[in-house]
Structure formats: C-alpha cells, structure tokens
Amino acid sequence: MYRVTVQHGIAAAADGVRIAYQVSGEGPALVFCHAMANDHRMYDRHRDLFSASYTFITFDQRGSGNSDHPPFDQGHSSPYTIETFGEDLKAVLDALGIERARVLGFSMGAVAALSFSSRWPNRVEQLILVSAMASRLPQPIIDRARLVEKILDEKGLKETYDFYFSGSLFEGLSEENDIHEAIALAREKATPHGFKGCFRVTIDRPSMVDKLCVIQCPTLILVGENDTHYLAEAKLLEKSISNAKRVVMPGVGHPMAAQDPTAFEAEIMAFIS
C-alpha cells in the first residue's frame, strides 16, 4: 500500500502497557493519533506523502491494534483514561528519543493529543485537531453510545462495528473501499474489552476544556462543514487555545480524511510546512 520502509517498535507506557508504533521517513517528527475502532492503518494511505519530508510516526492506542489490550475496569483504577491515552503518546516519543513533535489527533486521537499537549506543552511543536471535541460530548451521541455497548455485550464485535459505523457521524463512507478495508483489519485485532475501554474514553469522559489554556503552540483545527455536532466545538477550541486557527472543510463530515484525502493532506501540509 505504501512505498516507504516502515520500522516497527514497542514502547512501554507508565503503567507497563506496551504500545506498538510505526516509523517511516526522515526529518522533523510528525505523529498521528488514530480514531475510535481503528488503528494505525487508517493512515496508511497518507504514509508516503508525510514520510517524504518528516519522520512520520503512528501508533496503536492501548486497546487497539497490536498494542496491549488491558482488561476493562470502569473504576478509578481503569487503564483507560484521558491521562493514560496521553501517556501512550509520551511513551512512543520517549522510546524514539524525540523531545518535540508535531502532533495530530483525529476524533478519539484528539483525546490523546490534547491530554499530551496539556500535560507536556513544551514537547509539542504544532498541534492539529481533526474532528475533535474537548467538551463532554452531546447527549445524543452519549445516548447512542449506550446502544453500541449493549450490542457489544449481547452480540459481539462484528455487529458492534457494523452498527457503530452506520451512525450519522460516518455518512459518506459507503463508497470508500480503502477505509472499509482498514476498518475490517482493525476489527480483526479488536477485543471486546479493548473496544469498550477506548469507547469509554472517547464517549463517556469529562470535559477537557479547562486544560486548553496551557496549550501555546500553533494549532490547526479542522472540522467538516457537515459535521453537525462538531462545528460549534471547533469554534470553542479556536477560542480556548491562544494560537489556534479553525478551518471548515467543505463537502465533508466527521470522517474527512476518507471523504476527501487530498484536501485533508493539503491543509495539513500547508500548516506544518
């Protein structure tokens, strides 16, 4: 799928959870954090482009892909939290000896990106938030999430994936064969407890808005014009992060990288270059 050579490694997060990462290219560090129910392969179609000028880093969040999938616990000792998601990213950069990086977070990946950026702001050269929400999610999304978890508990992962990606957030993916292939591959690596842990961090988490004030680096906020629930949030992110600019992408919704990969890449390259 890509021409560049990819190096694979394992990093250890603060709590001993092993995080699988992938590196290609040379140059300034650029790390992408993946979305819910995916793994690093959602960025395979972009690897050649970004590896041409950057050390392009992807990783599998805990509970996803080739990383460890710790048992799910919804108590205070849960390994799936906003904080541990940020620590996964830190572990990867530490393992590679990278002090500062350009960081992109897409949907669930924005949780990791914001967690890392708010705790270690001096380590972020530039920040890119795509289809991102720092606030507590709107109640209609949380209500639908209860159905997703009910299907997971009663019917298993295949039906859960089918239902999850049939929601209004993912309109426009029906003809994206490459993305469906990446999702199918991610599902093969998925586990019920890993899915539930990631899902809770993505959906049922506290607001992170009060932590945004510490982020001082140049920040790009990308939101699709059809991403109804996230348009207002993009304005809030722009207002709350001191050095941020918001770009509304025409003709796309939440999964903008799949719907218009060329425009997605162009906006990112223009910003980081």
VOPA-971619 format. One record per residue (C-alpha): x, y, z; residue number from 1; residue in one letter. Coordinates in nm, 2 decimals, always signed. Example, Ala and Ser with C-alpha at 12.3 -4.5 7.8 and 13.67 -1.06 7.14 Angstrom:
<recs>
@x->+1.23 | y->-0.45 | z->+0.78 | pos->1 | code->A
@x->+1.37 | y->-0.11 | z->+0.71 | pos->2 | code->S
</recs>
This chain:
<recs>
@x->+0.00 | y->+0.00 | z->+0.00 | pos->1 | code->M
@x->+0.30 | y->+0.23 | z->+0.06 | pos->2 | code->Y
@x->+0.65 | y->+0.25 | z->-0.08 | pos->3 | code->R
@x->+0.84 | y->+0.37 | z->+0.22 | pos->4 | code->V
@x->+1.02 | y->+0.14 | z->+0.46 | pos->5 | code->T
@x->+0.83 | y->+0.12 | z->+0.79 | pos->6 | code->V
@x->+1.01 | y->+0.04 | z->+1.12 | pos->7 | code->Q
@x->+0.81 | y->-0.12 | z->+1.40 | pos->8 | code->H
@x->+0.87 | y->-0.09 | z->+1.77 | pos->9 | code->G
@x->+0.72 | y->-0.14 | z->+2.11 | pos->10 | code->I
@x->+0.71 | y->+0.13 | z->+2.38 | pos->11 | code->A
@x->+0.62 | y->+0.09 | z->+2.75 | pos->12 | code->A
@x->+0.37 | y->+0.33 | z->+2.89 | pos->13 | code->A
@x->+0.40 | y->+0.45 | z->+3.26 | pos->14 | code->A
@x->+0.18 | y->+0.16 | z->+3.38 | pos->15 | code->D
@x->+0.36 | y->-0.10 | z->+3.18 | pos->16 | code->G
@x->+0.12 | y->-0.13 | z->+2.89 | pos->17 | code->V
@x->+0.30 | y->-0.20 | z->+2.57 | pos->18 | code->R
@x->+0.23 | y->+0.04 | z->+2.28 | pos->19 | code->I
@x->+0.31 | y->-0.06 | z->+1.93 | pos->20 | code->A
@x->+0.44 | y->+0.21 | z->+1.70 | pos->21 | code->Y
@x->+0.55 | y->+0.25 | z->+1.34 | pos->22 | code->Q
@x->+0.80 | y->+0.49 | z->+1.19 | pos->23 | code->V
@x->+0.89 | y->+0.59 | z->+0.84 | pos->24 | code->S
@x->+1.08 | y->+0.87 | z->+0.67 | pos->25 | code->G
@x->+1.33 | y->+1.13 | z->+0.80 | pos->26 | code->E
@x->+1.30 | y->+1.49 | z->+0.92 | pos->27 | code->G
@x->+1.11 | y->+1.66 | z->+1.19 | pos->28 | code->P
@x->+0.88 | y->+1.44 | z->+1.40 | pos->29 | code->A
@x->+0.52 | y->+1.42 | z->+1.30 | pos->30 | code->L
@x->+0.29 | y->+1.18 | z->+1.49 | pos->31 | code->V
@x->-0.07 | y->+1.09 | z->+1.41 | pos->32 | code->F
@x->-0.32 | y->+0.96 | z->+1.67 | pos->33 | code->C
@x->-0.59 | y->+0.73 | z->+1.53 | pos->34 | code->H
@x->-0.97 | y->+0.74 | z->+1.57 | pos->35 | code->A
@x->-1.20 | y->+0.51 | z->+1.75 | pos->36 | code->M
@x->-1.25 | y->+0.15 | z->+1.62 | pos->37 | code->A
@x->-0.94 | y->+0.19 | z->+1.41 | pos->38 | code->N
@x->-0.56 | y->+0.15 | z->+1.45 | pos->39 | code->D
@x->-0.25 | y->+0.30 | z->+1.28 | pos->40 | code->H
@x->-0.36 | y->+0.16 | z->+0.94 | pos->41 | code->R
@x->-0.62 | y->+0.43 | z->+0.90 | pos->42 | code->M
@x->-0.32 | y->+0.65 | z->+0.80 | pos->43 | code->Y
@x->-0.15 | y->+0.40 | z->+0.56 | pos->44 | code->D
@x->-0.28 | y->+0.59 | z->+0.25 | pos->45 | code->R
@x->-0.11 | y->+0.91 | z->+0.38 | pos->46 | code->H
@x->+0.23 | y->+0.75 | z->+0.48 | pos->47 | code->R
@x->+0.42 | y->+0.81 | z->+0.16 | pos->48 | code->D
@x->+0.33 | y->+1.18 | z->+0.15 | pos->49 | code->L
@x->+0.42 | y->+1.26 | z->+0.50 | pos->50 | code->F
@x->+0.73 | y->+1.04 | z->+0.51 | pos->51 | code->S
@x->+0.88 | y->+1.23 | z->+0.22 | pos->52 | code->A
@x->+0.96 | y->+1.53 | z->+0.45 | pos->53 | code->S
@x->+0.90 | y->+1.41 | z->+0.81 | pos->54 | code->Y
@x->+0.97 | y->+1.13 | z->+1.05 | pos->55 | code->T
@x->+0.62 | y->+1.00 | z->+1.03 | pos->56 | code->F
@x->+0.51 | y->+0.82 | z->+1.34 | pos->57 | code->I
@x->+0.18 | y->+0.63 | z->+1.40 | pos->58 | code->T
@x->+0.09 | y->+0.41 | z->+1.69 | pos->59 | code->F
@x->-0.19 | y->+0.18 | z->+1.82 | pos->60 | code->D
@x->-0.36 | y->+0.33 | z->+2.12 | pos->61 | code->Q
@x->-0.40 | y->+0.09 | z->+2.41 | pos->62 | code->R
@x->-0.69 | y->-0.14 | z->+2.35 | pos->63 | code->G
@x->-0.63 | y->-0.12 | z->+1.97 | pos->64 | code->S
@x->-0.43 | y->-0.29 | z->+1.71 | pos->65 | code->G
@x->-0.10 | y->-0.45 | z->+1.81 | pos->66 | code->N
@x->-0.08 | y->-0.27 | z->+2.14 | pos->67 | code->S
@x->-0.17 | y->-0.43 | z->+2.47 | pos->68 | code->D
@x->-0.55 | y->-0.45 | z->+2.55 | pos->69 | code->H
@x->-0.56 | y->-0.43 | z->+2.93 | pos->70 | code->P
@x->-0.87 | y->-0.57 | z->+3.10 | pos->71 | code->P
@x->-1.15 | y->-0.31 | z->+3.12 | pos->72 | code->F
@x->-1.23 | y->-0.16 | z->+3.46 | pos->73 | code->D
@x->-1.46 | y->+0.13 | z->+3.50 | pos->74 | code->Q
@x->-1.34 | y->+0.22 | z->+3.84 | pos->75 | code->G
@x->-1.07 | y->+0.46 | z->+3.95 | pos->76 | code->H
@x->-0.80 | y->+0.20 | z->+3.86 | pos->77 | code->S
@x->-0.92 | y->+0.18 | z->+3.50 | pos->78 | code->S
@x->-0.62 | y->+0.16 | z->+3.25 | pos->79 | code->P
@x->-0.84 | y->+0.35 | z->+3.00 | pos->80 | code->Y
@x->-0.85 | y->+0.72 | z->+3.09 | pos->81 | code->T
@x->-0.77 | y->+1.06 | z->+2.93 | pos->82 | code->I
@x->-0.44 | y->+1.06 | z->+3.12 | pos->83 | code->E
@x->-0.33 | y->+0.71 | z->+3.01 | pos->84 | code->T
@x->-0.41 | y->+0.79 | z->+2.65 | pos->85 | code->F
@x->-0.17 | y->+1.09 | z->+2.67 | pos->86 | code->G
@x->+0.09 | y->+0.87 | z->+2.84 | pos->87 | code->E
@x->+0.07 | y->+0.62 | z->+2.55 | pos->88 | code->D
@x->+0.18 | y->+0.90 | z->+2.31 | pos->89 | code->L
@x->+0.45 | y->+1.01 | z->+2.55 | pos->90 | code->K
@x->+0.58 | y->+0.66 | z->+2.57 | pos->91 | code->A
@x->+0.62 | y->+0.64 | z->+2.20 | pos->92 | code->V
@x->+0.81 | y->+0.97 | z->+2.17 | pos->93 | code->L
@x->+1.03 | y->+0.87 | z->+2.47 | pos->94 | code->D
@x->+1.11 | y->+0.54 | z->+2.32 | pos->95 | code->A
@x->+1.22 | y->+0.72 | z->+2.00 | pos->96 | code->L
@x->+1.42 | y->+0.98 | z->+2.19 | pos->97 | code->G
@x->+1.20 | y->+1.26 | z->+2.05 | pos->98 | code->I
@x->+1.17 | y->+1.57 | z->+2.27 | pos->99 | code->E
@x->+0.94 | y->+1.78 | z->+2.05 | pos->100 | code->R
@x->+0.69 | y->+1.68 | z->+1.77 | pos->101 | code->A
@x->+0.41 | y->+1.79 | z->+1.56 | pos->102 | code->R
@x->+0.10 | y->+1.61 | z->+1.68 | pos->103 | code->V
@x->-0.22 | y->+1.53 | z->+1.50 | pos->104 | code->L
@x->-0.52 | y->+1.38 | z->+1.68 | pos->105 | code->G
@x->-0.83 | y->+1.26 | z->+1.49 | pos->106 | code->F
@x->-1.16 | y->+1.22 | z->+1.68 | pos->107 | code->S
@x->-1.06 | y->+0.97 | z->+1.96 | pos->108 | code->M
@x->-0.70 | y->+1.05 | z->+1.87 | pos->109 | code->G
@x->-0.77 | y->+1.41 | z->+1.98 | pos->110 | code->A
@x->-0.81 | y->+1.29 | z->+2.33 | pos->111 | code->V
@x->-0.45 | y->+1.16 | z->+2.33 | pos->112 | code->A
@x->-0.32 | y->+1.47 | z->+2.15 | pos->113 | code->A
@x->-0.50 | y->+1.71 | z->+2.40 | pos->114 | code->L
@x->-0.40 | y->+1.50 | z->+2.70 | pos->115 | code->S
@x->-0.04 | y->+1.50 | z->+2.60 | pos->116 | code->F
@x->-0.03 | y->+1.87 | z->+2.49 | pos->117 | code->S
@x->-0.19 | y->+1.99 | z->+2.81 | pos->118 | code->S
@x->+0.04 | y->+1.80 | z->+3.03 | pos->119 | code->R
@x->+0.36 | y->+1.84 | z->+2.84 | pos->120 | code->W
@x->+0.30 | y->+2.15 | z->+2.63 | pos->121 | code->P
@x->+0.67 | y->+2.22 | z->+2.57 | pos->122 | code->N
@x->+0.70 | y->+1.90 | z->+2.38 | pos->123 | code->R
@x->+0.45 | y->+2.00 | z->+2.11 | pos->124 | code->V
@x->+0.59 | y->+2.20 | z->+1.81 | pos->125 | code->E
@x->+0.25 | y->+2.22 | z->+1.64 | pos->126 | code->Q
@x->-0.09 | y->+2.07 | z->+1.72 | pos->127 | code->L
@x->-0.36 | y->+1.96 | z->+1.47 | pos->128 | code->I
@x->-0.70 | y->+1.87 | z->+1.59 | pos->129 | code->L
@x->-0.93 | y->+1.70 | z->+1.34 | pos->130 | code->V
@x->-1.30 | y->+1.63 | z->+1.40 | pos->131 | code->S
@x->-1.21 | y->+1.70 | z->+1.77 | pos->132 | code->A
@x->-1.41 | y->+1.76 | z->+2.08 | pos->133 | code->M
@x->-1.27 | y->+1.87 | z->+2.42 | pos->134 | code->A
@x->-1.61 | y->+1.93 | z->+2.58 | pos->135 | code->S
@x->-1.82 | y->+1.65 | z->+2.72 | pos->136 | code->R
@x->-2.00 | y->+1.50 | z->+2.42 | pos->137 | code->L
@x->-2.36 | y->+1.60 | z->+2.33 | pos->138 | code->P
@x->-2.62 | y->+1.38 | z->+2.49 | pos->139 | code->Q
@x->-2.75 | y->+1.23 | z->+2.16 | pos->140 | code->P
@x->-2.40 | y->+1.09 | z->+2.10 | pos->141 | code->I
@x->-2.38 | y->+0.95 | z->+2.45 | pos->142 | code->I
@x->-2.73 | y->+0.80 | z->+2.42 | pos->143 | code->D
@x->-2.63 | y->+0.62 | z->+2.10 | pos->144 | code->R
@x->-2.32 | y->+0.50 | z->+2.27 | pos->145 | code->A
@x->-2.53 | y->+0.31 | z->+2.52 | pos->146 | code->R
@x->-2.67 | y->+0.12 | z->+2.23 | pos->147 | code->L
@x->-2.33 | y->+0.05 | z->+2.10 | pos->148 | code->V
@x->-2.22 | y->-0.10 | z->+2.43 | pos->149 | code->E
@x->-2.54 | y->-0.30 | z->+2.46 | pos->150 | code->K
@x->-2.47 | y->-0.46 | z->+2.11 | pos->151 | code->I
@x->-2.11 | y->-0.53 | z->+2.21 | pos->152 | code->L
@x->-2.22 | y->-0.71 | z->+2.53 | pos->153 | code->D
@x->-2.50 | y->-0.91 | z->+2.36 | pos->154 | code->E
@x->-2.39 | y->-0.97 | z->+2.00 | pos->155 | code->K
@x->-2.01 | y->-0.92 | z->+1.98 | pos->156 | code->G
@x->-1.76 | y->-0.72 | z->+1.78 | pos->157 | code->L
@x->-1.88 | y->-0.77 | z->+1.42 | pos->158 | code->K
@x->-2.23 | y->-0.64 | z->+1.49 | pos->159 | code->E
@x->-2.09 | y->-0.36 | z->+1.70 | pos->160 | code->T
@x->-1.86 | y->-0.24 | z->+1.43 | pos->161 | code->Y
@x->-2.14 | y->-0.26 | z->+1.17 | pos->162 | code->D
@x->-2.37 | y->-0.05 | z->+1.40 | pos->163 | code->F
@x->-2.10 | y->+0.19 | z->+1.51 | pos->164 | code->Y
@x->-2.00 | y->+0.29 | z->+1.16 | pos->165 | code->F
@x->-2.37 | y->+0.31 | z->+1.04 | pos->166 | code->S
@x->-2.42 | y->+0.62 | z->+1.26 | pos->167 | code->G
@x->-2.47 | y->+0.97 | z->+1.13 | pos->168 | code->S
@x->-2.11 | y->+1.06 | z->+1.21 | pos->169 | code->L
@x->-1.99 | y->+0.83 | z->+0.93 | pos->170 | code->F
@x->-2.22 | y->+0.93 | z->+0.64 | pos->171 | code->E
@x->-2.03 | y->+0.93 | z->+0.32 | pos->172 | code->G
@x->-1.81 | y->+0.63 | z->+0.38 | pos->173 | code->L
@x->-2.03 | y->+0.38 | z->+0.18 | pos->174 | code->S
@x->-1.81 | y->+0.40 | z->-0.13 | pos->175 | code->E
@x->-1.47 | y->+0.43 | z->+0.05 | pos->176 | code->E
@x->-1.33 | y->+0.08 | z->-0.01 | pos->177 | code->N
@x->-0.99 | y->+0.16 | z->+0.13 | pos->178 | code->D
@x->-1.13 | y->+0.28 | z->+0.46 | pos->179 | code->I
@x->-1.36 | y->-0.02 | z->+0.49 | pos->180 | code->H
@x->-1.06 | y->-0.24 | z->+0.44 | pos->181 | code->E
@x->-0.87 | y->-0.06 | z->+0.71 | pos->182 | code->A
@x->-1.17 | y->-0.09 | z->+0.95 | pos->183 | code->I
@x->-1.20 | y->-0.46 | z->+0.88 | pos->184 | code->A
@x->-0.83 | y->-0.51 | z->+0.96 | pos->185 | code->L
@x->-0.87 | y->-0.31 | z->+1.28 | pos->186 | code->A
@x->-1.17 | y->-0.53 | z->+1.38 | pos->187 | code->R
@x->-0.96 | y->-0.84 | z->+1.33 | pos->188 | code->E
@x->-0.72 | y->-0.71 | z->+1.60 | pos->189 | code->K
@x->-1.00 | y->-0.58 | z->+1.83 | pos->190 | code->A
@x->-1.11 | y->-0.73 | z->+2.16 | pos->191 | code->T
@x->-1.44 | y->-0.66 | z->+2.34 | pos->192 | code->P
@x->-1.26 | y->-0.52 | z->+2.65 | pos->193 | code->H
@x->-1.02 | y->-0.30 | z->+2.44 | pos->194 | code->G
@x->-1.31 | y->-0.16 | z->+2.24 | pos->195 | code->F
@x->-1.51 | y->-0.08 | z->+2.55 | pos->196 | code->K
@x->-1.21 | y->+0.09 | z->+2.72 | pos->197 | code->G
@x->-1.14 | y->+0.31 | z->+2.42 | pos->198 | code->C
@x->-1.51 | y->+0.38 | z->+2.37 | pos->199 | code->F
@x->-1.55 | y->+0.50 | z->+2.73 | pos->200 | code->R
@x->-1.25 | y->+0.74 | z->+2.69 | pos->201 | code->V
@x->-1.39 | y->+0.86 | z->+2.36 | pos->202 | code->T
@x->-1.76 | y->+0.90 | z->+2.46 | pos->203 | code->I
@x->-1.81 | y->+0.89 | z->+2.83 | pos->204 | code->D
@x->-1.54 | y->+1.12 | z->+2.97 | pos->205 | code->R
@x->-1.52 | y->+1.45 | z->+3.15 | pos->206 | code->P
@x->-1.46 | y->+1.78 | z->+2.96 | pos->207 | code->S
@x->-1.10 | y->+1.88 | z->+2.89 | pos->208 | code->M
@x->-1.18 | y->+2.24 | z->+2.81 | pos->209 | code->V
@x->-1.04 | y->+2.38 | z->+3.13 | pos->210 | code->D
@x->-0.70 | y->+2.24 | z->+3.04 | pos->211 | code->K
@x->-0.67 | y->+2.40 | z->+2.69 | pos->212 | code->L
@x->-0.53 | y->+2.73 | z->+2.82 | pos->213 | code->C
@x->-0.19 | y->+2.58 | z->+2.87 | pos->214 | code->V
@x->-0.15 | y->+2.50 | z->+2.51 | pos->215 | code->I
@x->+0.05 | y->+2.78 | z->+2.34 | pos->216 | code->Q
@x->+0.18 | y->+2.62 | z->+2.03 | pos->217 | code->C
@x->+0.04 | y->+2.69 | z->+1.68 | pos->218 | code->P
@x->-0.27 | y->+2.49 | z->+1.65 | pos->219 | code->T
@x->-0.49 | y->+2.39 | z->+1.34 | pos->220 | code->L
@x->-0.85 | y->+2.29 | z->+1.40 | pos->221 | code->I
@x->-1.00 | y->+2.10 | z->+1.11 | pos->222 | code->L
@x->-1.38 | y->+2.04 | z->+1.10 | pos->223 | code->V
@x->-1.61 | y->+1.93 | z->+0.82 | pos->224 | code->G
@x->-1.89 | y->+2.16 | z->+0.72 | pos->225 | code->E
@x->-2.13 | y->+1.86 | z->+0.75 | pos->226 | code->N
@x->-2.01 | y->+1.75 | z->+1.10 | pos->227 | code->D
@x->-2.31 | y->+1.89 | z->+1.28 | pos->228 | code->T
@x->-2.21 | y->+1.81 | z->+1.64 | pos->229 | code->H
@x->-1.85 | y->+1.94 | z->+1.60 | pos->230 | code->Y
@x->-1.89 | y->+2.27 | z->+1.42 | pos->231 | code->L
@x->-1.96 | y->+2.47 | z->+1.74 | pos->232 | code->A
@x->-1.69 | y->+2.28 | z->+1.92 | pos->233 | code->E
@x->-1.43 | y->+2.38 | z->+1.66 | pos->234 | code->A
@x->-1.52 | y->+2.75 | z->+1.74 | pos->235 | code->K
@x->-1.48 | y->+2.68 | z->+2.11 | pos->236 | code->L
@x->-1.14 | y->+2.51 | z->+2.05 | pos->237 | code->L
@x->-1.03 | y->+2.81 | z->+1.85 | pos->238 | code->E
@x->-1.13 | y->+3.05 | z->+2.13 | pos->239 | code->K
@x->-0.98 | y->+2.84 | z->+2.41 | pos->240 | code->S
@x->-0.64 | y->+2.78 | z->+2.25 | pos->241 | code->I
@x->-0.45 | y->+3.10 | z->+2.23 | pos->242 | code->S
@x->-0.26 | y->+3.04 | z->+1.90 | pos->243 | code->N
@x->-0.53 | y->+2.85 | z->+1.71 | pos->244 | code->A
@x->-0.69 | y->+2.88 | z->+1.37 | pos->245 | code->K
@x->-1.00 | y->+2.70 | z->+1.25 | pos->246 | code->R
@x->-1.06 | y->+2.57 | z->+0.90 | pos->247 | code->V
@x->-1.40 | y->+2.44 | z->+0.80 | pos->248 | code->V
@x->-1.35 | y->+2.18 | z->+0.52 | pos->249 | code->M
@x->-1.62 | y->+2.20 | z->+0.25 | pos->250 | code->P
@x->-1.82 | y->+1.90 | z->+0.14 | pos->251 | code->G
@x->-1.71 | y->+1.66 | z->+0.42 | pos->252 | code->V
@x->-1.82 | y->+1.55 | z->+0.76 | pos->253 | code->G
@x->-1.66 | y->+1.37 | z->+1.06 | pos->254 | code->H
@x->-1.45 | y->+1.12 | z->+0.85 | pos->255 | code->P
@x->-1.30 | y->+1.39 | z->+0.63 | pos->256 | code->M
@x->-0.97 | y->+1.21 | z->+0.57 | pos->257 | code->A
@x->-1.17 | y->+0.93 | z->+0.40 | pos->258 | code->A
@x->-1.41 | y->+1.16 | z->+0.22 | pos->259 | code->Q
@x->-1.15 | y->+1.40 | z->+0.07 | pos->260 | code->D
@x->-0.80 | y->+1.27 | z->+0.15 | pos->261 | code->P
@x->-0.63 | y->+1.51 | z->-0.10 | pos->262 | code->T
@x->-0.78 | y->+1.82 | z->+0.07 | pos->263 | code->A
@x->-0.71 | y->+1.67 | z->+0.41 | pos->264 | code->F
@x->-0.34 | y->+1.63 | z->+0.33 | pos->265 | code->E
@x->-0.32 | y->+1.97 | z->+0.16 | pos->266 | code->A
@x->-0.45 | y->+2.15 | z->+0.47 | pos->267 | code->E
@x->-0.20 | y->+1.97 | z->+0.70 | pos->268 | code->I
@x->+0.10 | y->+2.01 | z->+0.47 | pos->269 | code->M
@x->+0.02 | y->+2.39 | z->+0.43 | pos->270 | code->A
@x->+0.01 | y->+2.42 | z->+0.81 | pos->271 | code->F
@x->+0.32 | y->+2.22 | z->+0.91 | pos->272 | code->I
@x->+0.53 | y->+2.35 | z->+0.62 | pos->273 | code->S
</recs>
